[in-house]
């Protein structure tokens, strides 16, 4: 009897082995590219409406060390007879915490509708953030910044429409925010309008754009030129009227089959009645948020990508920026700079999506970043 039972178990296990091997092969193929056999999540995203968890280490100099966790979900479009690639819609949500007590959470939706003739973006979020205010220019706050806490609720709705079959797009946005600010010492922040401490910000914006990227998430060729003006309006519920003009251009140019260059130029201009925390600041990897602010900011940065092996690439980058604290006297503020290097792995070939890490050095310190898509993704 025992011998028959043993034979039955052996036969049963032998029958299960092919099913196990087949399931393992299916799972392995699910994350293997059919062209080069490398690890790839394209099939996972497109055949199973794939979900990507993104775990990131926070090393933002203004916040200190921390961690963030986000979930990104891709919604593929229905297949057409032309068998052409169609950019999926993207849904994401997440949050993070830094050791200085900062925490944040939020989510968003990016839609590419009507064969990319209409682009939609919706964002919402809340943050309880501890920062430092360095003032505008080279004053004493640049050496002895004031610490403050900002609790902010933010909501955005944005639509842009393609003009015919061209790369030109035109659209608008509505934004709503509510902020409360508290200083850590003395109850006030020097040189700051006290109206900034409790503010509702509601307004509209107009967007003009030219975009010819070969890939939206991790482009390697093409140009994007963006101009928008956002105006907070009292009749829409804002506590006061103020505006900000934003211009940037980003270009990627192939040098050889393995080397392509990226260039970014950006400038922002704000009205004098803009809250201190919404004043333009130099945004470069390795430079703390709000460290270099002014009514007018200007910066330029470059990235150089070299493919070193199959899907692996190395990147080197560097940039400079400066501010005009006040347009009344038009004197330049402190200059900012960064330099660094990193690597990228082509994670999803069909999307052209790359992921990697950068290490950056700014005027004050080092920082490193987990990069999902382009480091200049806006």
C-alpha positions as CSV (number, residue, x, y, z in Angstrom):
1,X,0.0,0.0,0.0
2,X,2.8,2.4,1.0
3,X,4.7,1.5,-2.2
4,X,1.6,2.3,-4.4
5,X,1.1,5.6,-2.5
6,X,4.8,6.5,-3.2
7,X,4.4,5.7,-6.9
8,X,1.3,7.8,-7.1
9,X,3.1,10.8,-5.5
10,X,6.0,10.4,-7.9
11,X,3.7,10.2,-10.9
12,X,1.7,13.2,-9.7
13,X,4.8,15.4,-9.2
14,X,6.1,14.3,-12.6
15,X,2.8,15.5,-14.2
16,X,3.0,18.8,-12.4
17,X,6.6,19.6,-13.5
18,X,5.7,20.5,-17.1
19,X,3.0,22.9,-15.9
20,X,5.4,24.5,-13.5
21,X,8.2,24.9,-16.1
22,X,5.7,26.4,-18.6
23,X,4.4,28.9,-16.0
24,X,7.9,29.9,-15.2
25,X,8.8,30.3,-18.8
26,X,5.7,32.5,-19.3
27,X,6.6,34.6,-16.4
28,X,10.2,35.0,-17.6
29,X,9.0,35.8,-21.2
30,X,6.7,38.4,-19.7
31,X,9.7,40.5,-18.6
32,X,11.9,39.7,-21.6
33,X,12.1,41.7,-24.8
34,X,11.4,39.7,-27.9
35,X,14.2,41.5,-29.8
36,X,17.3,41.5,-27.6
37,X,16.1,39.1,-24.8
38,X,17.0,41.7,-22.1
39,X,14.8,42.5,-19.1
40,X,12.0,44.7,-20.3
41,X,8.6,45.6,-18.9
42,X,6.9,46.7,-22.1
43,X,4.8,43.5,-22.4
44,X,3.8,43.7,-18.8
45,X,2.6,47.3,-19.3
46,X,0.8,46.8,-22.6
47,X,-0.7,43.3,-22.3
48,X,-1.6,43.3,-18.6
49,X,-2.2,47.1,-18.0
50,X,1.0,47.0,-16.0
51,X,1.6,48.7,-12.7
52,X,5.1,50.0,-11.8
53,X,6.1,50.7,-8.1
54,X,8.7,53.4,-7.9
55,X,10.8,53.5,-4.7
56,X,13.0,56.6,-4.5
57,X,15.5,57.9,-1.9
58,X,15.0,61.6,-1.1
59,X,18.3,63.5,-1.0
60,X,17.0,67.0,-1.9
61,X,19.4,69.3,-0.1
62,X,16.5,71.5,1.2
63,X,14.8,68.5,2.9
64,X,17.6,66.0,3.8
65,X,17.4,62.3,3.5
66,X,14.1,60.4,3.2
67,X,12.1,58.1,1.1
68,X,9.2,58.2,-1.4
69,X,7.0,55.5,-2.8
70,X,4.8,55.9,-5.8
71,X,2.7,53.7,-8.0
72,X,2.5,54.4,-11.7
73,X,-0.2,52.7,-13.8
74,X,-0.2,52.7,-17.6
75,X,-3.5,52.5,-19.5
76,X,-2.7,51.3,-23.1
77,X,-4.9,52.5,-25.9
78,X,-7.0,50.1,-28.0
79,X,-5.1,48.5,-30.8
80,X,-5.8,49.7,-34.4
81,X,-5.4,48.0,-37.7
82,X,-2.3,50.2,-38.4
83,X,-0.4,48.5,-35.6
84,X,1.1,51.9,-34.6
85,X,2.4,52.8,-31.2
86,X,0.0,55.0,-29.2
87,X,1.1,56.7,-26.0
88,X,-0.8,55.2,-23.0
89,X,-2.5,57.3,-20.4
90,X,-0.7,57.4,-17.1
91,X,-2.1,57.3,-13.6
92,X,0.1,57.8,-10.5
93,X,-0.1,58.3,-6.8
94,X,2.4,58.3,-4.0
95,X,3.9,60.1,-1.1
96,X,7.1,60.6,0.9
97,X,8.8,61.6,4.1
98,X,12.1,63.3,4.9
99,X,14.0,63.4,8.1
100,X,13.4,67.1,8.7
101,X,9.7,66.3,9.3
102,X,8.5,67.0,5.7
103,X,5.9,64.8,4.3
104,X,3.7,64.9,1.2
105,X,1.2,62.8,-0.8
106,X,-0.7,63.2,-4.0
107,X,-1.7,61.8,-7.4
108,X,-2.3,62.7,-11.0
109,X,-3.5,61.6,-14.4
110,X,-1.8,62.3,-17.8
111,X,-4.1,61.6,-20.8
112,X,-3.1,61.5,-24.5
113,X,-6.4,61.6,-26.2
114,X,-7.7,61.5,-29.8
115,X,-4.4,60.1,-31.2
116,X,-2.5,62.7,-29.2
117,X,-4.5,65.6,-30.5
118,X,-5.5,66.5,-26.9
119,X,-3.3,66.3,-23.8
120,X,-4.8,66.4,-20.4
121,X,-3.1,66.7,-17.0
122,X,-4.8,66.6,-13.6
123,X,-2.9,66.9,-10.3
124,X,-3.7,67.1,-6.7
125,X,-1.6,66.9,-3.6
126,X,-0.9,68.0,0.0
127,X,2.4,68.8,1.6
128,X,3.6,69.6,5.1
129,X,7.0,70.9,4.2
130,X,9.8,72.4,6.2
131,X,12.1,74.7,4.3
132,X,14.5,77.6,4.6
133,X,14.1,81.1,3.2
134,X,17.3,82.6,1.9
135,X,15.8,85.9,0.7
136,X,16.2,87.5,-2.6
137,X,19.8,88.3,-3.6
138,X,22.9,88.6,-1.4
139,X,21.4,89.8,1.9
140,X,22.0,88.5,5.4
141,X,19.4,85.8,4.9
142,X,21.6,84.1,2.3
143,X,24.1,83.4,5.2
144,X,21.5,82.9,8.0
145,X,18.2,81.7,6.4
146,X,14.9,81.7,8.2
147,X,13.3,78.3,8.8
148,X,9.6,78.0,8.1
149,X,6.9,75.4,7.6
150,X,4.4,75.5,4.7
151,X,1.2,73.4,4.6
152,X,-0.2,73.5,1.1
153,X,-3.1,71.9,-0.7
154,X,-2.8,72.0,-4.5
155,X,-5.2,71.2,-7.4
156,X,-4.5,71.6,-11.2
157,X,-6.6,70.9,-14.4
158,X,-4.8,71.4,-17.7
159,X,-5.7,70.8,-21.4
160,X,-3.7,71.5,-24.5
161,X,-4.9,71.0,-28.1
162,X,-2.8,70.2,-31.2
163,X,-3.1,72.7,-34.0
164,X,-3.9,70.5,-37.1
165,X,-1.2,68.0,-37.8
166,X,1.6,70.3,-36.6
167,X,3.9,70.0,-33.5
168,X,2.2,73.2,-32.1
169,X,-0.1,73.0,-29.2
170,X,-2.3,75.6,-27.5
171,X,-4.3,75.3,-24.3
172,X,-5.0,76.5,-20.8
173,X,-5.1,75.5,-17.1
174,X,-6.9,76.2,-13.9
175,X,-5.1,76.0,-10.6
176,X,-6.2,76.2,-7.0
177,X,-4.1,76.2,-3.9
178,X,-4.4,76.9,-0.2
179,X,-1.3,77.6,1.9
180,X,-0.5,78.3,5.6
181,X,3.0,79.3,6.6
182,X,4.5,79.3,10.1
183,X,8.0,80.4,11.0
184,X,10.0,78.3,13.5
185,X,11.5,81.2,15.3
186,X,10.2,84.7,16.3
187,X,6.8,84.0,14.6
188,X,7.7,86.1,11.5
189,X,10.1,85.8,8.5
190,X,12.1,88.9,7.8
191,X,11.5,90.7,4.5
192,X,8.2,88.8,3.9
193,X,4.7,90.2,3.4
194,X,2.6,88.9,6.3
195,X,-0.3,88.3,3.9
196,X,1.8,85.4,2.5
197,X,1.2,83.4,5.7
198,X,-2.4,82.4,5.0
199,X,-3.3,82.5,1.3
200,X,-5.8,81.1,-1.2
201,X,-4.4,81.1,-4.7
202,X,-6.9,80.6,-7.6
203,X,-6.3,81.5,-11.2
204,X,-6.0,80.7,-14.9
205,X,-3.1,80.2,-17.3
206,X,-2.5,80.1,-21.0
207,X,-0.1,77.6,-22.6
208,X,1.7,77.7,-26.0
209,X,4.0,74.8,-26.9
210,X,6.0,73.3,-29.8
211,X,7.1,69.7,-29.2
212,X,8.8,67.3,-31.7
213,X,10.2,64.7,-29.2
214,X,10.7,61.1,-30.5
215,X,9.6,60.0,-27.1
216,X,7.7,61.9,-24.4
217,X,9.0,60.1,-21.3
218,X,12.8,59.7,-22.2
219,X,13.4,61.6,-25.4
220,X,16.7,61.3,-27.3
221,X,15.8,63.5,-30.3
222,X,13.6,66.6,-30.8
223,X,12.8,69.9,-29.4
224,X,10.3,71.2,-26.9
225,X,9.6,75.0,-26.6
226,X,7.2,76.0,-23.9
227,X,5.7,79.4,-22.9
228,X,2.9,79.9,-20.3
229,X,1.5,82.7,-18.3
230,X,-0.4,82.0,-15.0
231,X,-2.5,84.7,-13.3
232,X,-4.1,84.5,-9.9
233,X,-7.4,86.3,-10.0
234,X,-9.5,87.6,-7.1
235,X,-12.8,87.1,-8.9
236,X,-11.9,83.4,-9.0
237,X,-11.4,83.3,-5.2
238,X,-7.7,84.3,-5.0
239,X,-6.8,86.5,-2.1
240,X,-4.9,88.8,-4.4
241,X,-3.8,89.2,-8.0
242,X,-0.3,88.2,-9.1
243,X,1.2,86.5,-12.1
244,X,4.2,84.4,-13.4
245,X,5.6,83.9,-16.9
246,X,7.5,80.7,-17.6
247,X,9.6,79.9,-20.6
248,X,11.8,76.9,-21.3
249,X,13.2,75.0,-24.2
250,X,14.6,71.5,-24.1
251,X,16.4,69.9,-27.1
252,X,18.0,66.5,-27.7
253,X,20.4,66.0,-30.7
254,X,22.1,62.8,-31.8
255,X,25.8,63.2,-32.3
256,X,26.6,59.6,-33.2
257,X,24.6,56.3,-33.0
258,X,25.7,55.9,-29.3
259,X,25.9,59.5,-28.2
260,X,23.3,62.2,-28.0
261,X,23.3,65.6,-26.3
262,X,20.6,67.4,-24.4
263,X,20.3,71.1,-23.7
264,X,17.9,73.0,-21.5
265,X,17.3,76.8,-21.2
266,X,14.8,78.1,-18.7
267,X,13.6,81.5,-17.4
268,X,10.9,82.6,-15.1
269,X,9.5,86.1,-14.4
270,X,7.1,86.9,-11.5
271,X,5.2,90.0,-10.5
272,X,6.4,91.9,-7.4
273,X,3.3,90.9,-5.5
274,X,4.0,87.1,-5.8
275,X,4.2,85.3,-2.4
276,X,7.8,84.6,-1.3
277,X,7.5,80.8,-1.6
278,X,6.2,81.1,-5.2
279,X,9.0,83.4,-6.4
280,X,11.0,81.7,-9.2
281,X,14.1,79.8,-8.1
282,X,17.0,78.1,-9.8
283,X,16.1,74.5,-10.3
284,X,19.2,72.4,-10.8
285,X,20.1,69.0,-9.5
286,X,22.3,69.5,-6.4
287,X,20.9,73.0,-5.6
288,X,18.4,73.3,-2.7
289,X,14.9,74.3,-3.4
290,X,14.3,78.1,-2.9
291,X,18.1,78.7,-2.3
292,X,18.5,81.1,-5.3
293,X,15.3,83.2,-5.8
294,X,14.4,86.4,-7.6
295,X,11.7,88.1,-9.6
296,X,13.6,86.9,-12.7
297,X,15.6,83.6,-13.0
298,X,17.7,82.3,-15.9
299,X,19.5,79.0,-16.2
300,X,21.2,76.7,-18.8
301,X,22.0,73.0,-18.4
302,X,23.4,70.3,-20.6
303,X,23.2,66.4,-20.5
304,X,25.5,64.1,-22.5
305,X,24.3,60.5,-22.9
306,X,26.6,57.7,-24.1
307,X,25.4,54.2,-24.7
308,X,28.0,51.9,-23.2
309,X,26.5,48.5,-23.5
310,X,23.2,47.2,-24.8
311,X,20.5,49.1,-22.8
312,X,22.9,50.8,-20.4
313,X,24.0,54.4,-20.8
314,X,26.1,56.8,-18.9
315,X,25.1,60.5,-18.5
316,X,27.2,63.5,-17.5
317,X,25.5,66.9,-16.8
318,X,26.3,70.4,-15.7
319,X,24.6,73.8,-15.6
320,X,24.6,77.4,-14.4
321,X,22.0,79.8,-13.3
322,X,21.5,83.3,-11.9
323,X,18.7,85.6,-10.6
324,X,17.6,89.2,-10.7
325,X,16.2,89.8,-7.2
326,X,14.3,92.9,-8.2
327,X,13.5,94.3,-11.6
328,X,13.6,97.8,-10.1
329,X,17.4,97.8,-9.8
330,X,18.3,94.9,-12.1
331,X,21.3,93.8,-10.1
332,X,22.3,90.1,-10.4
333,X,22.0,87.8,-7.3
334,X,24.3,85.0,-6.4
335,X,25.2,82.6,-9.2
336,X,24.3,78.9,-8.9
337,X,25.9,75.8,-10.7
338,X,25.8,72.1,-10.7
339,X,27.8,69.2,-12.1
340,X,27.3,65.4,-12.0
341,X,27.0,62.1,-13.6
342,X,24.7,59.0,-13.6
343,X,23.5,56.0,-15.5
344,X,20.3,54.9,-17.3
345,X,18.7,51.5,-18.2
346,X,16.2,51.2,-21.0
347,X,13.3,49.7,-18.9
348,X,10.5,49.6,-21.5
349,X,11.6,49.6,-25.1
350,X,8.2,50.3,-26.6
351,X,7.8,53.4,-24.4
352,X,11.4,54.4,-24.7
353,X,11.3,54.6,-20.9
354,X,14.6,54.8,-19.1
355,X,15.3,54.7,-15.4
356,X,18.5,55.3,-13.4
357,X,20.4,57.4,-10.8
358,X,22.2,60.7,-10.8
359,X,24.8,62.1,-8.4
360,X,25.0,65.9,-8.4
361,X,27.3,68.5,-6.8
362,X,26.0,72.0,-6.2
363,X,27.6,75.1,-4.6
364,X,26.8,73.7,-1.1
365,X,26.7,70.0,-1.2
366,X,26.2,66.6,-3.0
367,X,22.9,65.0,-3.7
368,X,21.7,61.9,-5.6
369,X,18.4,61.3,-7.4
370,X,16.5,58.3,-8.7
371,X,15.4,59.3,-12.2
372,X,12.2,57.9,-13.8
373,X,12.0,59.0,-17.4
374,X,13.7,62.3,-18.2
375,X,15.4,64.3,-15.5
376,X,13.8,67.4,-17.2
377,X,10.3,65.9,-17.4
378,X,7.7,68.7,-16.9
